[in-house]
Amino acid sequence: MVDNESRTYTKSATMVVTDDEAGKSKRAKCDLPIKKTGVRFSNLKPIPTDKDLDPPPFACLNCWKYNHRSDECPAPRKLHCDNCGRKGETTSTCPRCRDEHQRFICELEARRAKERSKKARQPSVNLQRAREVKERAEQEAIYRAKVEAACKANALEDEEKRRRAAEARAEELRHA
């Protein structure tokens, strides 16, 4: 039988402090909400929250203190689920997160396989670069050949003009 009950609201959850029947000691019971979302993914299995294994909401997943995240935690790293913070579990072994973690890993592998197949279908960057360099070299060779041909044609024209001019002078000297 509970004689006296007072409620205090903290940042983490509702704390119910009760006096036992003899009034000798006080015991605390945390009404932590069932976690449905985590840091990395949501749709978690709704298992009951255990105050000894699960951190309070909005607390660091490593040390369970406030005002910082687990990746910024000054305390030494402890074994915990990186998604929900459950103590002594990894994301792949956590009873709350493992199903979603497996689904996430499968989707990630499928995405990576799709990217690998897309890269296999496309010529590699080095091959494509080599083709571009080869095409540019061929275009430059064609341009140089055209320039040389034009120079030769101009030289032949100039020589033809000189020859005609020399012939014209020779004709003038014969007639004069």
Stockholm file with secondary structure:
# STOCKHOLM 1.0

chainA/1-176         MVDNESRTYTKSATMVVTDDEAGKSKRAKCDLPIKKTGVRFSNLKPIPTDKDLDPPPFACLNCWKYNHRSDECPAPRKLHCDNCGRKGETTSTCPRCRDEHQRFICELEARRAKERSKKARQPSVNLQRAREVKERAEQEAIYRAKVEAACKANALEDEEKRRRAAEARAEELRHA
#=GR chainA/1-176 SS CCCCEEEEECSSSEEEEEECTTSSCEEEEEECCCCCBCSSCBCCCCCCCCTTTSCCTTSCTTTCCSSSCGGGCCSCCCCBCTTTCCBTCCTTTCTTTHHHHHHHHHHHHHHHHHHHHHHHHSCCHHHHHHHHHHHHHHHHHHHHHHHHHHHHHHHHHHHHHHHHHHHHHHHHHHHC
#=GC SS_cons         CCCCEEEEECSSSEEEEEECTTSSCEEEEEECCCCCBCSSCBCCCCCCCCTTTSCCTTSCTTTCCSSSCGGGCCSCCCCBCTTTCCBTCCTTTCTTTHHHHHHHHHHHHHHHHHHHHHHHHSCCHHHHHHHHHHHHHHHHHHHHHHHHHHHHHHHHHHHHHHHHHHHHHHHHHHHC
//
